[in-house]
Structures are given as C-alpha cells and as structure tokens.
Amino acid sequence: MTQTNNRLIDEIARLATDAAAVAQGARREVETAVRAQIEKLLSEANVVQRDEFEAVKQMAANAADEVDELKARLAAIEAQLQKESA
C-alpha cells in the first residue's frame, strides 16, 4: 500500500510541477503580448522616449544660451555705434 501511496504522491507532485511550468510560460506570453500592445499604442500616440526628450531639451537650453550671448554682443555693438556717432 505504501508503494501505491508514494507513486500517487509522486504523480501529483509531477503534475503540480508541470502545471507550474505551463503557468509560468503562459505568464511570459501574456507579458510579451501586453508589452507589444503598449509599445504599439505609444508609437501610435507619438509619445517620445525619455532620451529623445532629454536631447531636445538640452538643444533648446544650448540655443537659449546662444541667443543670450548674441543679444549681449548686439547690445555691445549698438552701444559702440552710438558712442561713435555721438
């Protein structure tokens, strides 16, 4: 009788292990499908990625700094011209 009980327990353990493996595989498939759908939705919504946003943000900051420098140079040139014409 103990031999039969051990085989039954072994069979139940094997089935539980197989079921866990199937569940884990299904979970991975669902995660992959959800990730693909989210990426598709984001690409269709024209959402930019963080690194692209940061790059454009830095370019805008650099352009603003350059504009400030050019304004200062222009003001100096205009002041010089006013001195020369006075």
Order of alpha helices (4+ residues) and beta strands (2+ residues): alpha-alpha
